[in-house]
């Protein structure tokens, strides 16, 4: 049965991972037009735009965190869901084998990566039925961990930082949403899009919130009360000044979609699903007899995607600081928050497993003067060796418990990541002479091209995303957001946006 179902699903997965839907592109184009040229947010959006184009051209993953695959399947009554479920899992494994998805499914107890994105709970597949004998609808969203970690659930009434009391009312809901956006800052790869559910229980609320991400960003909520709330949030939230990647700027959110479920009288939950700018969501309608794709959802293949970038390449302003590793104490201390660095030379990747390892073991390479890149790349091996096909930064704050020790013990001079780090790392940067460089979250294709060669790998037993890759990088652009003088752009933007939040909230 359904002889083409597997191939159609592979096409859907590959397209979703590599080509943003038109409504998201349009919203990002509007965001780009709003940020003044030369600002950090504007430069970040230029890199994002180029990244979106490169992903389409090379059919590469838009972001190296290819996310949790979540399918919504609506099929005729009586369709064999067991067969579809098996073929969806097989299609996920095939897309992973082709390098379109990073192996992202790990055993929660042992940490072992399944290698093919298949395991208990991965992928997520929800089945629904309809009285339509001739068609099967499959929708897919790929939502990465950085933004998933920024989801939030509030139980009203509550006292919210900077916003005061949030009551069981639409105004209380509004405060929860504002708080969620403020809290995500650069960690969720802003500008983001929200799915929100008012009510339900803790489980159904989150599920309904995520389901709102299947709405297009430009639709109008049929409930006029929620339509009004969506519009007012979009008007207010961009006054927070969070900007792209939390660098400060005019656009913090590209969409807000709200639904409501009935609740128990004793409960009032507000569930928020935060999606990053790499908002990968597509769908297909299939012939229910063959499984062939009869049409796409969210996109019209007859209309070619309009290029996002207006000029080829990252546009230099002439103010960039060009550096090559190994870095010296003097070079690093000359940098200050806001500087744009073009870094060349040796960089090593290291994320959770590597940092944990370095607490008890000497590093497998000399890290003196080195750049340590918080990155879990998508890696493929061919006859000529390893190739990195997607390599954006991962959320740095996860390494906060380890980073200060790694810097001071091993002489690391530059930590590259996204979202910034905490007070302990800031103190270590100052004490040891090192900087934190914020790369643009999700710009996996862009940064893969700044990697000129993969020269080796250590700790491969941790799996390809967690291994320590030895890279030669060339003109790798990143912004100094924490310097060796105790300054942090993240802290500044957080404090300023908190003041704005307090003003908006009242
Ligand atoms: S853009 Fe950022 S938050 Fe989104 S999947 Fe990529 S790394 Fe994660």
Boltz pocket constraint, residues with backbone or C-beta under 6 A from the ligand:
constraints:
  - pocket:
      binder: B
      contacts: [[A, 63], [A, 64], [A, 65], [A, 66], [A, 67], [A, 143], [A, 144], [A, 145], [A, 146], [A, 147], [A, 148], [A, 187], [A, 188], [A, 189], [A, 276], [A, 277], [A, 278], [A, 392], [A, 393], [A, 394], [A, 395], [A, 441], [A, 442], [A, 443]]
      max_distance: 6.0
